[in-house]
Amino acid sequence: MFAAVGFSRCTHYSERQTNSVTLRFDVLLDDCLLLELKSVQAVLPIHQAQLLSYMKLLDIPVGLIINFHELQLTDGLTRMILAGANQ
């Protein structure tokens, strides 16, 4: 009924070696969705730039920033799409 979904995560961070650069991301689901988990007052442009950089380097088409500092989880979601990735 349910398909297995591959994911990469560790207790604190997952790491992947890419061109001799170690990337530290929170959760990677099935090589197509990258999650960055935050608990900050506000999601800043630097957080979005970090996610976009990881998406480009790993060739991941969709990324989400989830900010757990919001009262409603839906208010803390930021979705980013990288056109042409993972084709």
Buried (B, 14 or more C-beta within 10 A) or exposed (E): EEEEEEEBEEEEEBEBEEEEEEBEBBBBBEBBBBBBEBEEEEBEEEBBEBBBEBBEBBBBBBBBBBBEEBEEEEEBEBEBEBEEBEE
